[in-house]
């Protein structure tokens, strides 16, 4: 039996089956694209969080360095970091002098 388009029942059934397969392929492609976008966005979020964590660690390290090398207040006391550096330089100079004199 033929319908308005001149297709037989078998042709109509095959057409519907092919349309369903095409729709399934298109849906699978959309799903794959959405999964890829989700993974890309997750990676982007992870990278952003890692950058924030790194920036926080850097800021903390700068603060520790500043606290070590700068005086706490307007007092003329020398910070601990500067004392350590001066003692290291004096120690190296004494070792060099001892090697030169005794060597």
C-alpha positions as CSV (number, residue, x, y, z in Angstrom):
1,X,0.0,0.0,0.0
2,X,1.4,3.5,-0.9
3,X,0.9,6.7,1.1
4,X,1.0,10.3,0.0
5,X,4.7,10.4,-0.7
6,X,4.6,7.3,-2.9
7,X,6.4,5.2,-0.3
8,X,5.4,1.7,0.5
9,X,4.9,0.5,4.0
10,X,8.3,-1.2,4.0
11,X,10.0,2.0,2.7
12,X,8.2,4.1,5.3
13,X,9.4,1.7,8.0
14,X,13.0,1.8,6.7
15,X,12.8,5.6,6.5
16,X,11.6,5.9,10.1
17,X,14.3,3.5,11.2
18,X,17.0,5.5,9.4
19,X,15.6,8.7,10.9
20,X,15.8,7.2,14.4
21,X,19.4,6.0,13.8
22,X,20.3,9.5,12.6
23,X,18.7,11.1,15.6
24,X,20.6,8.6,17.9
25,X,23.9,9.5,16.2
26,X,23.2,13.2,16.5
27,X,22.3,12.8,20.2
28,X,25.5,10.8,20.8
29,X,27.5,13.5,19.1
30,X,25.9,16.2,21.3
31,X,26.5,14.1,24.4
32,X,30.1,13.6,23.5
33,X,30.5,17.3,22.9
34,X,29.0,18.1,26.3
35,X,31.2,15.6,28.0
36,X,34.3,17.1,26.3
37,X,33.1,20.6,27.4
38,X,32.6,19.3,30.9
39,X,36.1,17.9,31.1
40,X,37.6,21.1,29.6
41,X,35.7,23.2,32.2
42,X,36.8,20.9,35.0
43,X,40.4,21.1,33.9
44,X,40.1,24.9,33.7
45,X,38.6,25.1,37.2
46,X,41.4,22.8,38.5
47,X,44.0,25.0,36.9
48,X,42.4,28.2,38.3
49,X,42.3,26.6,41.8
50,X,46.0,25.6,41.5
51,X,47.0,29.1,40.5
52,X,45.1,30.5,43.4
53,X,46.8,28.1,45.8
54,X,50.2,28.9,44.3
55,X,49.5,32.7,44.7
56,X,48.5,32.1,48.3
57,X,51.7,30.2,49.0
58,X,53.7,32.9,47.3
59,X,52.1,35.6,49.4
60,X,52.7,33.6,52.5
61,X,56.3,33.1,51.6
62,X,56.7,36.8,50.9
63,X,55.2,37.7,54.2
64,X,57.5,35.3,56.1
65,X,60.5,36.8,54.2
66,X,59.3,40.3,55.0
67,X,58.8,39.5,58.7
68,X,62.3,37.9,58.8
69,X,64.2,40.8,57.1
70,X,62.2,43.9,58.1
71,X,61.9,45.3,61.6
72,X,58.6,44.8,63.4
73,X,58.2,48.4,64.2
74,X,59.9,51.8,64.0
75,X,62.5,50.6,66.5
76,X,66.1,50.5,65.3
77,X,66.5,46.8,66.3
78,X,68.0,44.6,63.6
79,X,65.7,41.8,62.4
80,X,66.8,38.2,62.9
81,X,67.3,37.6,59.2
82,X,69.8,40.4,58.9
83,X,71.7,39.2,62.0
84,X,71.9,35.7,60.5
85,X,73.3,37.1,57.2
86,X,75.9,39.3,59.0
87,X,77.0,36.4,61.2
88,X,77.3,34.1,58.1
89,X,79.5,36.7,56.3
90,X,81.7,37.3,59.3
91,X,82.0,33.5,59.8
92,X,83.1,33.0,56.2
93,X,85.5,35.9,56.5
94,X,87.1,34.4,59.6
95,X,87.4,31.0,58.0
96,X,89.1,32.6,54.9
97,X,91.4,34.6,57.2
98,X,92.3,31.5,59.2
99,X,93.1,29.5,56.0
100,X,95.2,32.4,54.7
101,X,97.2,32.9,57.9
102,X,97.6,29.2,58.8
103,X,97.8,27.8,55.3
